[in-house]
Every structure is written in C-alpha cells, then in structure tokens.
Amino acid sequence: MSSVHVVVPDDIDDPLRPSGGNTYDRRVCDGLTVLGWSVHEHQVAGAWPSPDAESRDGLSALLTGIPDASVVLLDGLVASSVPEVLRPEAHRLRLVVLVHMPLGEDTEESAVLSTASAVVTTSRWTRHWLLARYTLPPGTVHVAEPGVDAAALAPGTAAGGQLLCVAAVMPAKGHDVLLAALATLTDLPWSCVCVGTLDRDPDFVAGLTRQAGEAGVGDRVHFVGPRTGADLQRSYAGSDAVVLPSRAETYGMVVVEALAHGLPVVATTVGGLPEALGGSPGNRPGLLVPPENSSALATALRCWLGDPRLRQHLQRGARERRAVLPGWQVTARAISRILGGVAA
C-alpha cells in the first residue's frame, strides 16, 4: 500500500471557518484513502501563512519526525511562507506542495516551491501564474481541479430575483462592489443572501453594514454567516443565481457548486473564475464582468433581472455545464498520479 503524509491547517474541519481550500484538502484525503493510499493526516496549529515562532517550530518538529523518503503533501497555506523549515527536509523527504492561492512575488513562496519534488495547483490559471513568475521546471507543476458533488436542480423563481453570494466576507471577495451595484437596482425586485464567515475582517463587515444602510438596501441584503452541509445546500436550492464579485480567485469552487445546482453565475474575470465557469464564449452558463467595477456588475445584474429570455438562455447553459462537471474522485485520481510519480 502506498503511503502519504498530509499536512493541513488545524481548522480544516471547523464549520465556522469553511473555505474552498479546507474542503479540497478534506476531499483529497478521503479520496486518496478510497484509492488505497495510507493517509497520515497532520493538522498544524498556526496563523498560516503568517505563523509565529511556535508554529514554525511545531511544523519543523513534525517534519523531522516523518521517516526518510516519505511522500509529504503540504497545504500551500502552511508551506509557502516557511522555506527555512522545508529546505532542511527536502533532501530526505519527497515534498509536494498544494497551492490553493499563490502568496505572491514579494514572498518566499518561490524558494519553497523550488525545493518541492512536485507542485499541485487547482487551476490552469494558477499553473501559468506560477510558471510565469517563478523559475520552476514545468514538468513538476501540475493541475488537479476541484471536483463537485452531484446536487439537485434548484427550482428557481419566475422573476429570478433570489441572489446568493457564497464567500468569506473580506475585501478580496468584493462584497463592497456588490453592494455598490445593488444600490443602483432598487427599482427592481430582488433580495441577496450573503453566506460566509464574518470574523475574518470585522472592520470590513461593519463598513458593509453602514454601506448597505446608506444605500437603502439594508433590508434586502442579508449577511447570514457561514453555512455548511444541508444548510448550504438549502441556500443554493432557494436561489436563482449566484454572484461572486471577487478581486482574486484561483479557481472558485463556489462557481462549480452553483452550476451543480443548475444555477447561473455572475462573476468577475479574475484568475481561474472563467475556467471554473466554463462553456463557450457564446454559450456561457453565466455572465463575466471586470473586477472592481460596480457599474459593469450592476449592468449584468440588471440584464439578468430584466430579461427573461436571457435568464432562460443562461439557465440552459448552466444545466449543460452541470452535466459534465467532474466529481471529487477525478481530483483524487489526479493527485494520486502525481504522488505516485513522486514516490517512484
């Protein structure tokens, strides 16, 4: 039996702090087990990717205790900022770093990734970004896109006005842009539920509350906190479209979760979001707008709300995309092949 040590943040299963990265890590661990791998999971405490000395020491001690020649899959949130911890172990361990979101060129990430036997990204966009900025052998940088669970079709409403945003409430996700767009649509019938953690940036959340009140949409935009499992599925089921106004995304698992319910998506063109949305330019299952552009987002939402034929067209596109979405077993098999190549 093949064996792999998987190093993940200690909040991987915290229902109050759900994230795409945590979901991906958990589903990969489960999928590798199904495929016959002996998975040794190690949860490490720390404010990753900005750990204190105690967290760095804890990770170092953990790696030191793993036997020579072992395959070690590390979440990039943990690994990418600590080259001084990984370098001493790279000569005896087969390190594989899973990059959910690049930390950026002004970090020590390049030094970390250059020590790894392989790098796994969650989108083609991320792979291209890393290869364009860091000196990495292309053959060591791989893609394993997130999967998605099959889901029941959301029934939708005739007016299409039930909007849903699923994202941690923080500046990178663009909720302020969304509120600015919705403030121009008060003549139309709609409501918007924002599902996502509220404790990442309390000042930003407080600012959104003020912004919504001043714009006169405070009674139509609802920040309900994180939802997982059946509660999240009910949120999708009760919606007509998902809006993701992000400033940065490497893939956007929310997009494929929405499509799995047959829900069209209004999203920005950043990072891997167009890749996740899929479809052809003339038959996308949603609408794409530039980031940081509330006017463009407002125009797209006005078109969605005001044009029944457009809604039907996008709904057909979403259902067609739904039929070809890969499951998590595809992701697990991709990771398994990468790990197997490193172990050989």
N, C-alpha and C positions, 0 to 999 in steps of 0.2 A: 504493500500500500504506500502511495506517495504521501509525503508529509509536508505541511507548510505552517509556519508561524505567522500569524496575522496580528499586526499592531494597530490598534484603533484608539480614538479618544474615549475617555471613560463615560461620556454622555451618549454613547451610541444608541442606547435604548431608552433615553429619557423622553417620555411623552410630552413634556413641557418645552422641549427644545428640538422638535423634529427638524430634519434637514435632508436635502437630497443626498448629501454625502453620507450621512448616517444610514439612510435607507439602503443606499448602494452597498455600503460595507456589510450590513447585515445580510442582505440578499446574496451577496457573493459568498460569504462564509457558509450560509445554509446551502447554496448551490454546489459549492465545492465538496461539502460533506456528502451530498447526494451522489456526486460523481465518483466517490470513493476516496477522496483525499482525507487524510487525518489532519484535521484543522485544530491548531493550538492557538486559541484566541487570547490576546494580552491587551487589556484595557489600561491605558496610562492616563494618570491624572495630570492636569495642567491647563493653562490658558492658551492652548495652541491656536495660532502659530507664534505666540509670544510667551514662551514658557519662562518661569523663573528658574533659579539655580537648582532648587529642589527637584523640579520636574525634569530638568536636563539630567541630573544625577540619577533620577529614577529610571529614565529611559536608557541611560548608559549601563546601569546595573542589569536591567532586563536583557539588553542585547548581549552583554558579557556572559550571561548565563545560558544562552542558546548554543547548542552544540555546533562544532565546526561543520562547514559545508551545508548547513541547513538553508532551505529556501525561506526567506522572510519577506512577506508582503506588508509594506508600511503605508498607512494612510498619509498622503502628502501634507495634510494639515499638521501632522505630528513631525514628519521627517524633514520637510523642506527648509526649515529655518535653523537646523542644528547640524551643519557639516562637521563641526568638531566632535560630535557624538558618532556620526556614521562613518567618517573616514577610517578611524582605527579598526572598525569591524569589517570594512569592505573586503579586506584581503582574505578573510576566512568564512564570511557568510555570503550567501547569494541574495543580494538585496534587490527587491523590486519595489519601486515607489509608484503608488497610485495617486495621480494628480487630478483632483476634482476641480480645483481652481488655482491657476498659477499665482504665486505670490507677487511676481513682477520682477522687472530687471534690476531694480535697486535693492534686491535682497540677496541672500546667499543661496538661493534656490539652484542656480546653475552649478555651484560646487557640489551640492547634494546629488543632483541628477547625474552628474558626470561620474560619481562613484558607484552608481547603481548598475547592476547587471542588465536590468530592463526597466523601462518606464511605461506605465499604462495610463492612457488618457481616456476620457469619457466621450470625446467627440473628435471628428476630423479637424475641426477648427482649432481645438486645443493642441493637437499634434503639430499642426502647421505653425501655430504661435510659438511653441517651444523650439522647433527646429529653426525658425527664422531668427530667434534671438539668442539661443544658446548653442554652443559647439557640442552637439550630441550626434553620435552615429545614427543615421536614420533607421537602420535595421534594428535598433534597440528600443525605439519609441513606437508603441502600439496603441490601437484603439479598441476599446470594449464598451460600446454604447450601452446606456442603461436599458433594461427591459421594462416591461409594464405588465401588470396583471389584467386579465380579461375582466371587463365590467359590463354591467347592464347599461343599455342606452338610456340617457336622460330624456324624459318625455318632452321637456321644453314647454314654453307657453306661446300663445299666438303672437303676442306683442314683442317677445324677445328681450324684455326689459330686466330680467333677473341676471345681473352681472356678478361674477365671482373673481376675486383675486386671492391666490394662494401663494404667500411668500412671507418670510420673516419681515417684520415691519422695521426697516432700517434703510438708510439713504440709498444703498446700492440697488434696492428693489423699486425705487421710483414712485412710491405712493404719493409723494407731493406733486409729481407730474400728473398722476391720475386724478387727484383732487382738482387740480387746476383745469383739467379737461372737462371733468364732470360739472364743474361750476358753470360752464357755458351751455349746458344741456338741460337746464331746469325747465325748459318749455316742453320737454319730452317725458313720457312715463318710464321710469327706471328706478331700480334700487341696486346697491352694490354691497356685498358682504366681503370683508377682507379677513381672511383666515391666516393666522401666522403669529409667531411668538412676538410678544410685546415688550420683552425685557432686554433686548439687545442694545437699544439706544433710547432710554426713557425721554430724553430731551426732544428727540426727533418725533416720538409718539405724541408728546404734549404739543409740539408745534403743529402736527397734523390735526389734532383736535381743535386747536384755535383756527387753523386754516379752513376746516370744514364748516365751523360755526360762522366765520366771517363771510364765507361764500354762500351761505344759506342752504347747505346740503347736509348739515349735521344730522338731520333726521332721515336721510336717505343712504348714508354711508355708515356701515356698522363694522367696527373692529371687534371681532369676537374672540381673539386669542387663538392659540394653536388647537388644531383638531387632528386626530389620527383615526385609523381604523374605520369603524362603521360611521362615526360622526363625520369624518371627512367624506366618505362615500355619499352620505346623505346631502352634504353641501354640493357636491358635483351633481347629484340627481335632481336637486332643486334649482339648477341654474340653466340659463340659455347660452351663455358664452363665458369664457374665461379671459381675463385681461391681465397681461403681465408686462408692466411698463419699465422693465429693468434697465439699469445703467450698465450692468455687466452680468453675463451668464456664460458658462462654458458649454452647457447643453440645454438645460431647462426641463427637468423631469416633470414639472407641473404641466408642461405642454402635452407630453405624451399621455399623462394621466387624464387630462381633459379629453384628448382625442379618443382614448379608450372608452369614454362615455359618449362618444359621438358629438362632443361639444366643440364648436369652432373656437378659435383662439385669436385674440387681438394682442400682438406682442411687438416688441421692438426688434430692430435688425442687428442687435449686438451679438457678438460671439457665436455660439452654436444654436441660438434660437431658430434661425431659418432652417438649419439642419434638422432640428427636432420636429419642427412643423411639417417639413417635407412637402410632397405634392409638386406639381409642375407650376411654372410661373403663371400659367393661365388657369390653373385649377388647384389653387392652394386651399387647404381647409381652414383658412383664416385670413387675417389681414396683418401686414407688417408695416410699421412706421418707424421713422428715425427716433433714436433715444433723445431724451432731454427736450422733447418737442411736444408741448401740451396741445398746441394748435393742430398738429397732424394727428395726434391721438384723438382729439375731440372730433375732427372730421371723420375719422374712421368709425368712431362710435356713433356719430350721427347717421352715417350711411347704414350701419348695422341696424340701428333702431328705426330708421325711417324708410327702409326699402325691403319689403317682404320678399321680393324676388332675389335680392342679394342674400338674405338670410337663408333662403332655401338652397341657393347655389353653394354657399359655404357649408351648410349642414350636409349636403350630399358629399362634398369634398371631405368633410371630417369623417363621415361613415366609410368612405372608400379608404382613407388612411387608416382608420381603425382596423380594417380587415387585414392589414399587412404589418401591424406593429409587432416587433419581436417580444417574446416573453423573457423572463429573467433567466430561464435555462440557457438561452442563447448567450447571454452575458457570461454566465458561469462557465460555459464551454470555452468561450474566448479566453477568459482568464486562465482556465485550466491549461489550454495550449501554450500560453505564454509562460506559465510557471513550469510546465513540463519541459519546455525548451531550455529554460534556465537551469533546471535540475539535471539535464542530460550531460 
